[in-house]
Amino acid sequence: MASFYQDKVAIVTGASSGIGKQTSLLLASKGTHVVALARRKKLLDELAGQIKSGGGQCTVFVCDVTDREAVARTAKKIRTKYKAVDFLVNNAGYGRANSVLEESEEQIRALMETSYFGMIYMLKEFLPGMVERGQGSVANLGSIVSELVFPYFGPYSAAKFAVAALTESLHLEMKGSGIKISLILPGPADTAFFDDISWQDKRTVFPRVKPQEVAKTIVKALRTGKLVNFCPSYLIPVVWSYNAYGPISRKIVGVVGQPKGSTLARLLGRKT
């Protein structure tokens, strides 16, 4: 029996490293033609070489998903090369951990442009074709911090809240259309995500999850079309408890989420 993934075409954004790279590798191992998008050409070429050396197929495009015109140009090239796109994985994004009072407006805008508007641009280019054919799968990468809100994660959480809301709305809109829309909610991933200096004094409550595990969750969601997909699965009861015991939960999160010696804490005169 042919695999669900065999000979399908999958676009993966943010494919040069971390979760995007592992998702590309996993899809390629299942016989999917991977179309990898990212900004860093060298890393994209390395990914393509790794996939092809294993007998897989991969095409790369250097593309910044925050650039609407660049996305449109890249989409035109992809549609010229491939008859149809079966899977779309909106993974591109990055994180910073600062209060809205500490973060610059430019950085806040960049967070939203990458995670949210980058996803919008890709959907605008490829979802209509899926609808026309009556088949296709979309996986949008959210975050556990859109379900559990911690101090100093406001701007990043807001971007991921937007991703979650749009994804759930689309999931409902696409009912009966043959299109599967899924939201992926990973815990903190063990990737270069945490290299940004803004994380240096911040606490992460949960153990870091391997990007390979998140990739498995994404690839499975493309097949099942399940709306909400947590990774790891222990986050399911954690989120349930957080919502069930709201005021208590938020007090606990407010304490354990306080960083050491943050600028805002000093401004407020708090001892951390």
Buried (B, 14 or more C-beta within 10 A) or exposed (E): EEEBBEEBBBBBBBBBBBBBBBBBBBBBBBBBBBBBBBBEEEBBBBBBEBBEEEEBBBBBBBBBBBBBEBBEEBBEEBBEEBEBBBBBBBBBBBBBBBBEEBBEEEBBBBBBBBBBBBBBBBBEBBBEBBBEBEEBBBBBBBBBBBBBBBBBBBBBBBBBBBBBBBBBEBBEEBEEEBBBBBBBBBBBBBBEBBEBEBBEBBBEBBEBBBBBBBBBBBBBBBBEBBBBBBBBEEBEEBBEEBEEEEEEBEEEBEEEBBBEEBEBBEEEEEEE
